[in-house]
Amino acid sequence: MCHVLLPLSFTCLSWSRRRWGHDRRVAERLGKTLTAMMNAPIDTGSSFVRGLRGYVTAVAAELGVGWESCALDLDTPVSAYIAMDWRLNRFPDRDAALLWDERHGWAVAVETHSGEDLIVLAYLGGGSADGLDSVVANPRVVTRFLSAVRAGDHSVGQPDPPALRPAGNHDELTARFTRFVEPVAA
């Protein structure tokens, strides 16, 4: 099952209830429609989606994490989220996560208590020695980066988001994901 975070969220449902006031039936129908849309399978035949999923799956596998801990957001800028099953010593009461987006590449973050945006601790940044740029870094490079951040090594990564590429042009990203796509059975 492919987990996808759609741009349609609880705020849409909240807005719809305010918009239609007391007509609960309209709001309930809209809520059921949004739930069905959020649970609907995505078109995994798309080369871009297959490539992104293959890449995130490869990184998750390198980390020893299953696909059930991953989420993709296909809205521009495209992004991914991998939940870690451990916490950083510096933040013992916050869950850790690995984030990816098409503009900044990989980042290590911790969850907030309020459900707001995650707090990014470090970005992988710069190019990698294996010939892949850091937007589509080798999964082993991402694992080493995460391990260094977890160990408190501040010499790895950077605090500010690197401007690695503009959002969009998914054909370019699809080409970079090619090595992570599993062949489709005929």
Protein Blocks (a to p, Z undefined) as FASTA:
>chain_A
ZZdddfbdfklmmmmmmmnomamklmmmmmmmmmmmmmpccdfkbmklmmmmmmmmmmmm
mnopafklgccdfbdcdddddddfbdcfklmmbccdddddfklopadddddfkopacddf
bdfbjadfkopafklgcfklmmmmmmmmmnopakggjfbdcdfbceejkllmmmmmmmmp
ccddZZ
